[in-house]
């Protein structure tokens, strides 16, 4: 099973990516201000940051995105 969504807001990284592009939102802080994702438990934060950088919307569980290191 891959990490591919903000579970608190029940929204996929793909949907978040589309919203971010449509509203020209470039940072996780901007996404939080719009209350789109990562405002509660924030477990998705490193994945959202990686998604904004790379466009990747699905990640291997437990790996810190863009590093290959385990949490």
Phi and psi restraints in degrees (range 20) as a CNS / XPLOR table:
assign (resid 1 and name C) (resid 2 and name N)
       (resid 2 and name CA) (resid 2 and name C) 1.0 -96.9 20.0 2
assign (resid 2 and name N) (resid 2 and name CA)
       (resid 2 and name C) (resid 3 and name N) 1.0 160.5 20.0 2
assign (resid 2 and name C) (resid 3 and name N)
       (resid 3 and name CA) (resid 3 and name C) 1.0 -88.7 20.0 2
assign (resid 3 and name N) (resid 3 and name CA)
       (resid 3 and name C) (resid 4 and name N) 1.0 114.8 20.0 2
assign (resid 3 and name C) (resid 4 and name N)
       (resid 4 and name CA) (resid 4 and name C) 1.0 -145.1 20.0 2
assign (resid 4 and name N) (resid 4 and name CA)
       (resid 4 and name C) (resid 5 and name N) 1.0 18.3 20.0 2
assign (resid 4 and name C) (resid 5 and name N)
       (resid 5 and name CA) (resid 5 and name C) 1.0 -159.9 20.0 2
assign (resid 5 and name N) (resid 5 and name CA)
       (resid 5 and name C) (resid 6 and name N) 1.0 158.9 20.0 2
assign (resid 5 and name C) (resid 6 and name N)
       (resid 6 and name CA) (resid 6 and name C) 1.0 -87.1 20.0 2
assign (resid 6 and name N) (resid 6 and name CA)
       (resid 6 and name C) (resid 7 and name N) 1.0 111.9 20.0 2
assign (resid 6 and name C) (resid 7 and name N)
       (resid 7 and name CA) (resid 7 and name C) 1.0 -73.7 20.0 2
assign (resid 7 and name N) (resid 7 and name CA)
       (resid 7 and name C) (resid 8 and name N) 1.0 -30.7 20.0 2
assign (resid 7 and name C) (resid 8 and name N)
       (resid 8 and name CA) (resid 8 and name C) 1.0 -66.4 20.0 2
assign (resid 8 and name N) (resid 8 and name CA)
       (resid 8 and name C) (resid 9 and name N) 1.0 -36.4 20.0 2
assign (resid 8 and name C) (resid 9 and name N)
       (resid 9 and name CA) (resid 9 and name C) 1.0 -99.2 20.0 2
assign (resid 9 and name N) (resid 9 and name CA)
       (resid 9 and name C) (resid 10 and name N) 1.0 -3.1 20.0 2
assign (resid 9 and name C) (resid 10 and name N)
       (resid 10 and name CA) (resid 10 and name C) 1.0 49.6 20.0 2
assign (resid 10 and name N) (resid 10 and name CA)
       (resid 10 and name C) (resid 11 and name N) 1.0 55.7 20.0 2
assign (resid 10 and name C) (resid 11 and name N)
       (resid 11 and name CA) (resid 11 and name C) 1.0 -137.4 20.0 2
assign (resid 11 and name N) (resid 11 and name CA)
       (resid 11 and name C) (resid 12 and name N) 1.0 135.4 20.0 2
assign (resid 11 and name C) (resid 12 and name N)
       (resid 12 and name CA) (resid 12 and name C) 1.0 -75.8 20.0 2
assign (resid 12 and name N) (resid 12 and name CA)
       (resid 12 and name C) (resid 13 and name N) 1.0 155.4 20.0 2
assign (resid 12 and name C) (resid 13 and name N)
       (resid 13 and name CA) (resid 13 and name C) 1.0 -61.8 20.0 2
assign (resid 13 and name N) (resid 13 and name CA)
       (resid 13 and name C) (resid 14 and name N) 1.0 -32.0 20.0 2
assign (resid 13 and name C) (resid 14 and name N)
       (resid 14 and name CA) (resid 14 and name C) 1.0 -61.8 20.0 2
assign (resid 14 and name N) (resid 14 and name CA)
       (resid 14 and name C) (resid 15 and name N) 1.0 -44.0 20.0 2
assign (resid 14 and name C) (resid 15 and name N)
       (resid 15 and name CA) (resid 15 and name C) 1.0 -65.8 20.0 2
assign (resid 15 and name N) (resid 15 and name CA)
       (resid 15 and name C) (resid 16 and name N) 1.0 -42.0 20.0 2
assign (resid 15 and name C) (resid 16 and name N)
       (resid 16 and name CA) (resid 16 and name C) 1.0 -61.2 20.0 2
assign (resid 16 and name N) (resid 16 and name CA)
       (resid 16 and name C) (resid 17 and name N) 1.0 -43.0 20.0 2
assign (resid 16 and name C) (resid 17 and name N)
       (resid 17 and name CA) (resid 17 and name C) 1.0 -60.9 20.0 2
assign (resid 17 and name N) (resid 17 and name CA)
       (resid 17 and name C) (resid 18 and name N) 1.0 -42.5 20.0 2
assign (resid 17 and name C) (resid 18 and name N)
       (resid 18 and name CA) (resid 18 and name C) 1.0 -64.9 20.0 2
assign (resid 18 and name N) (resid 18 and name CA)
       (resid 18 and name C) (resid 19 and name N) 1.0 -43.4 20.0 2
assign (resid 18 and name C) (resid 19 and name N)
       (resid 19 and name CA) (resid 19 and name C) 1.0 -63.9 20.0 2
assign (resid 19 and name N) (resid 19 and name CA)
       (resid 19 and name C) (resid 20 and name N) 1.0 -45.0 20.0 2
assign (resid 19 and name C) (resid 20 and name N)
       (resid 20 and name CA) (resid 20 and name C) 1.0 -58.8 20.0 2
assign (resid 20 and name N) (resid 20 and name CA)
       (resid 20 and name C) (resid 21 and name N) 1.0 -44.8 20.0 2
assign (resid 20 and name C) (resid 21 and name N)
       (resid 21 and name CA) (resid 21 and name C) 1.0 -65.3 20.0 2
assign (resid 21 and name N) (resid 21 and name CA)
       (resid 21 and name C) (resid 22 and name N) 1.0 -43.6 20.0 2
assign (resid 21 and name C) (resid 22 and name N)
       (resid 22 and name CA) (resid 22 and name C) 1.0 -65.7 20.0 2
assign (resid 22 and name N) (resid 22 and name CA)
       (resid 22 and name C) (resid 23 and name N) 1.0 -32.2 20.0 2
assign (resid 22 and name C) (resid 23 and name N)
       (resid 23 and name CA) (resid 23 and name C) 1.0 -102.3 20.0 2
assign (resid 23 and name N) (resid 23 and name CA)
       (resid 23 and name C) (resid 24 and name N) 1.0 4.2 20.0 2
assign (resid 23 and name C) (resid 24 and name N)
       (resid 24 and name CA) (resid 24 and name C) 1.0 57.1 20.0 2
assign (resid 24 and name N) (resid 24 and name CA)
       (resid 24 and name C) (resid 25 and name N) 1.0 44.3 20.0 2
assign (resid 24 and name C) (resid 25 and name N)
       (resid 25 and name CA) (resid 25 and name C) 1.0 -96.3 20.0 2
assign (resid 25 and name N) (resid 25 and name CA)
       (resid 25 and name C) (resid 26 and name N) 1.0 127.6 20.0 2
assign (resid 25 and name C) (resid 26 and name N)
       (resid 26 and name CA) (resid 26 and name C) 1.0 -116.3 20.0 2
assign (resid 26 and name N) (resid 26 and name CA)
       (resid 26 and name C) (resid 27 and name N) 1.0 -8.2 20.0 2
assign (resid 26 and name C) (resid 27 and name N)
       (resid 27 and name CA) (resid 27 and name C) 1.0 -130.2 20.0 2
assign (resid 27 and name N) (resid 27 and name CA)
       (resid 27 and name C) (resid 28 and name N) 1.0 160.0 20.0 2
assign (resid 27 and name C) (resid 28 and name N)
       (resid 28 and name CA) (resid 28 and name C) 1.0 -65.3 20.0 2
assign (resid 28 and name N) (resid 28 and name CA)
       (resid 28 and name C) (resid 29 and name N) 1.0 -32.3 20.0 2
assign (resid 28 and name C) (resid 29 and name N)
       (resid 29 and name CA) (resid 29 and name C) 1.0 -62.9 20.0 2
assign (resid 29 and name N) (resid 29 and name CA)
       (resid 29 and name C) (resid 30 and name N) 1.0 -40.5 20.0 2
assign (resid 29 and name C) (resid 30 and name N)
       (resid 30 and name CA) (resid 30 and name C) 1.0 -65.6 20.0 2
assign (resid 30 and name N) (resid 30 and name CA)
       (resid 30 and name C) (resid 31 and name N) 1.0 -39.2 20.0 2
assign (resid 30 and name C) (resid 31 and name N)
       (resid 31 and name CA) (resid 31 and name C) 1.0 -64.6 20.0 2
assign (resid 31 and name N) (resid 31 and name CA)
       (resid 31 and name C) (resid 32 and name N) 1.0 -39.3 20.0 2
assign (resid 31 and name C) (resid 32 and name N)
       (resid 32 and name CA) (resid 32 and name C) 1.0 -65.3 20.0 2
assign (resid 32 and name N) (resid 32 and name CA)
       (resid 32 and name C) (resid 33 and name N) 1.0 -43.2 20.0 2
assign (resid 32 and name C) (resid 33 and name N)
       (resid 33 and name CA) (resid 33 and name C) 1.0 -57.5 20.0 2
assign (resid 33 and name N) (resid 33 and name CA)
       (resid 33 and name C) (resid 34 and name N) 1.0 -35.6 20.0 2
assign (resid 33 and name C) (resid 34 and name N)
       (resid 34 and name CA) (resid 34 and name C) 1.0 -83.5 20.0 2
assign (resid 34 and name N) (resid 34 and name CA)
       (resid 34 and name C) (resid 35 and name N) 1.0 -1.8 20.0 2
assign (resid 34 and name C) (resid 35 and name N)
       (resid 35 and name CA) (resid 35 and name C) 1.0 56.3 20.0 2
assign (resid 35 and name N) (resid 35 and name CA)
       (resid 35 and name C) (resid 36 and name N) 1.0 41.7 20.0 2
assign (resid 35 and name C) (resid 36 and name N)
       (resid 36 and name CA) (resid 36 and name C) 1.0 -88.1 20.0 2
assign (resid 36 and name N) (resid 36 and name CA)
       (resid 36 and name C) (resid 37 and name N) 1.0 -38.2 20.0 2
assign (resid 36 and name C) (resid 37 and name N)
       (resid 37 and name CA) (resid 37 and name C) 1.0 -164.6 20.0 2
assign (resid 37 and name N) (resid 37 and name CA)
       (resid 37 and name C) (resid 38 and name N) 1.0 168.3 20.0 2
assign (resid 37 and name C) (resid 38 and name N)
       (resid 38 and name CA) (resid 38 and name C) 1.0 53.6 20.0 2
assign (resid 38 and name N) (resid 38 and name CA)
       (resid 38 and name C) (resid 39 and name N) 1.0 42.7 20.0 2
assign (resid 38 and name C) (resid 39 and name N)
       (resid 39 and name CA) (resid 39 and name C) 1.0 -108.6 20.0 2
assign (resid 39 and name N) (resid 39 and name CA)
       (resid 39 and name C) (resid 40 and name N) 1.0 -8.6 20.0 2
assign (resid 39 and name C) (resid 40 and name N)
       (resid 40 and name CA) (resid 40 and name C) 1.0 -113.5 20.0 2
assign (resid 40 and name N) (resid 40 and name CA)
       (resid 40 and name C) (resid 41 and name N) 1.0 -93.5 20.0 2
assign (resid 40 and name C) (resid 41 and name N)
       (resid 41 and name CA) (resid 41 and name C) 1.0 -74.2 20.0 2
assign (resid 41 and name N) (resid 41 and name CA)
       (resid 41 and name C) (resid 42 and name N) 1.0 -26.7 20.0 2
assign (resid 41 and name C) (resid 42 and name N)
       (resid 42 and name CA) (resid 42 and name C) 1.0 64.9 20.0 2
assign (resid 42 and name N) (resid 42 and name CA)
       (resid 42 and name C) (resid 43 and name N) 1.0 18.3 20.0 2
assign (resid 42 and name C) (resid 43 and name N)
       (resid 43 and name CA) (resid 43 and name C) 1.0 -65.2 20.0 2
assign (resid 43 and name N) (resid 43 and name CA)
       (resid 43 and name C) (resid 44 and name N) 1.0 -25.5 20.0 2
assign (resid 43 and name C) (resid 44 and name N)
       (resid 44 and name CA) (resid 44 and name C) 1.0 -82.9 20.0 2
assign (resid 44 and name N) (resid 44 and name CA)
       (resid 44 and name C) (resid 45 and name N) 1.0 -8.6 20.0 2
assign (resid 44 and name C) (resid 45 and name N)
       (resid 45 and name CA) (resid 45 and name C) 1.0 -51.4 20.0 2
assign (resid 45 and name N) (resid 45 and name CA)
       (resid 45 and name C) (resid 46 and name N) 1.0 -50.5 20.0 2
assign (resid 45 and name C) (resid 46 and name N)
       (resid 46 and name CA) (resid 46 and name C) 1.0 -64.2 20.0 2
assign (resid 46 and name N) (resid 46 and name CA)
       (resid 46 and name C) (resid 47 and name N) 1.0 -31.0 20.0 2
assign (resid 46 and name C) (resid 47 and name N)
       (resid 47 and name CA) (resid 47 and name C) 1.0 -72.5 20.0 2
assign (resid 47 and name N) (resid 47 and name CA)
       (resid 47 and name C) (resid 48 and name N) 1.0 -40.1 20.0 2
assign (resid 47 and name C) (resid 48 and name N)
       (resid 48 and name CA) (resid 48 and name C) 1.0 -64.2 20.0 2
assign (resid 48 and name N) (resid 48 and name CA)
       (resid 48 and name C) (resid 49 and name N) 1.0 -43.4 20.0 2
assign (resid 48 and name C) (resid 49 and name N)
       (resid 49 and name CA) (resid 49 and name C) 1.0 -58.7 20.0 2
assign (resid 49 and name N) (resid 49 and name CA)
       (resid 49 and name C) (resid 50 and name N) 1.0 -44.6 20.0 2
assign (resid 49 and name C) (resid 50 and name N)
       (resid 50 and name CA) (resid 50 and name C) 1.0 -65.1 20.0 2
assign (resid 50 and name N) (resid 50 and name CA)
       (resid 50 and name C) (resid 51 and name N) 1.0 -40.0 20.0 2
assign (resid 50 and name C) (resid 51 and name N)
       (resid 51 and name CA) (resid 51 and name C) 1.0 -60.8 20.0 2
assign (resid 51 and name N) (resid 51 and name CA)
       (resid 51 and name C) (resid 52 and name N) 1.0 -44.3 20.0 2
assign (resid 51 and name C) (resid 52 and name N)
       (resid 52 and name CA) (resid 52 and name C) 1.0 -63.5 20.0 2
assign (resid 52 and name N) (resid 52 and name CA)
       (resid 52 and name C) (resid 53 and name N) 1.0 -33.2 20.0 2
assign (resid 52 and name C) (resid 53 and name N)
       (resid 53 and name CA) (resid 53 and name C) 1.0 -76.6 20.0 2
assign (resid 53 and name N) (resid 53 and name CA)
       (resid 53 and name C) (resid 54 and name N) 1.0 -41.5 20.0 2
assign (resid 53 and name C) (resid 54 and name N)
       (resid 54 and name CA) (resid 54 and name C) 1.0 -112.6 20.0 2
assign (resid 54 and name N) (resid 54 and name CA)
       (resid 54 and name C) (resid 55 and name N) 1.0 -21.1 20.0 2
assign (resid 54 and name C) (resid 55 and name N)
       (resid 55 and name CA) (resid 55 and name C) 1.0 86.9 20.0 2
assign (resid 55 and name N) (resid 55 and name CA)
       (resid 55 and name C) (resid 56 and name N) 1.0 -6.9 20.0 2
assign (resid 55 and name C) (resid 56 and name N)
       (resid 56 and name CA) (resid 56 and name C) 1.0 -67.1 20.0 2
assign (resid 56 and name N) (resid 56 and name CA)
       (resid 56 and name C) (resid 57 and name N) 1.0 136.5 20.0 2
assign (resid 56 and name C) (resid 57 and name N)
       (resid 57 and name CA) (resid 57 and name C) 1.0 -120.5 20.0 2
assign (resid 57 and name N) (resid 57 and name CA)
       (resid 57 and name C) (resid 58 and name N) 1.0 8.4 20.0 2
assign (resid 57 and name C) (resid 58 and name N)
       (resid 58 and name CA) (resid 58 and name C) 1.0 -145.8 20.0 2
assign (resid 58 and name N) (resid 58 and name CA)
       (resid 58 and name C) (resid 59 and name N) 1.0 135.1 20.0 2
assign (resid 58 and name C) (resid 59 and name N)
       (resid 59 and name CA) (resid 59 and name C) 1.0 -133.9 20.0 2
assign (resid 59 and name N) (resid 59 and name CA)
       (resid 59 and name C) (resid 60 and name N) 1.0 154.7 20.0 2
assign (resid 59 and name C) (resid 60 and name N)
       (resid 60 and name CA) (resid 60 and name C) 1.0 -73.6 20.0 2
assign (resid 60 and name N) (resid 60 and name CA)
       (resid 60 and name C) (resid 61 and name N) 1.0 131.0 20.0 2
assign (resid 60 and name C) (resid 61 and name N)
       (resid 61 and name CA) (resid 61 and name C) 1.0 -59.8 20.0 2
assign (resid 61 and name N) (resid 61 and name CA)
       (resid 61 and name C) (resid 62 and name N) 1.0 139.8 20.0 2
assign (resid 61 and name C) (resid 62 and name N)
       (resid 62 and name CA) (resid 62 and name C) 1.0 85.6 20.0 2
assign (resid 62 and name N) (resid 62 and name CA)
       (resid 62 and name C) (resid 63 and name N) 1.0 -15.1 20.0 2
assign (resid 62 and name C) (resid 63 and name N)
       (resid 63 and name CA) (resid 63 and name C) 1.0 -90.6 20.0 2
assign (resid 63 and name N) (resid 63 and name CA)
       (resid 63 and name C) (resid 64 and name N) 1.0 137.1 20.0 2
assign (resid 63 and name C) (resid 64 and name N)
       (resid 64 and name CA) (resid 64 and name C) 1.0 -76.2 20.0 2
assign (resid 64 and name N) (resid 64 and name CA)
       (resid 64 and name C) (resid 65 and name N) 1.0 119.3 20.0 2
assign (resid 64 and name C) (resid 65 and name N)
       (resid 65 and name CA) (resid 65 and name C) 1.0 -53.4 20.0 2
assign (resid 65 and name N) (resid 65 and name CA)
       (resid 65 and name C) (resid 66 and name N) 1.0 142.3 20.0 2
assign (resid 65 and name C) (resid 66 and name N)
       (resid 66 and name CA) (resid 66 and name C) 1.0 69.5 20.0 2
assign (resid 66 and name N) (resid 66 and name CA)
       (resid 66 and name C) (resid 67 and name N) 1.0 6.7 20.0 2
assign (resid 66 and name C) (resid 67 and name N)
       (resid 67 and name CA) (resid 67 and name C) 1.0 -123.0 20.0 2
assign (resid 67 and name N) (resid 67 and name CA)
       (resid 67 and name C) (resid 68 and name N) 1.0 -28.5 20.0 2
assign (resid 67 and name C) (resid 68 and name N)
       (resid 68 and name CA) (resid 68 and name C) 1.0 77.3 20.0 2
assign (resid 68 and name N) (resid 68 and name CA)
       (resid 68 and name C) (resid 69 and name N) 1.0 -1.1 20.0 2
assign (resid 68 and name C) (resid 69 and name N)
       (resid 69 and name CA) (resid 69 and name C) 1.0 -86.5 20.0 2
assign (resid 69 and name N) (resid 69 and name CA)
       (resid 69 and name C) (resid 70 and name N) 1.0 148.9 20.0 2
assign (resid 69 and name C) (resid 70 and name N)
       (resid 70 and name CA) (resid 70 and name C) 1.0 -79.1 20.0 2
assign (resid 70 and name N) (resid 70 and name CA)
       (resid 70 and name C) (resid 71 and name N) 1.0 148.9 20.0 2
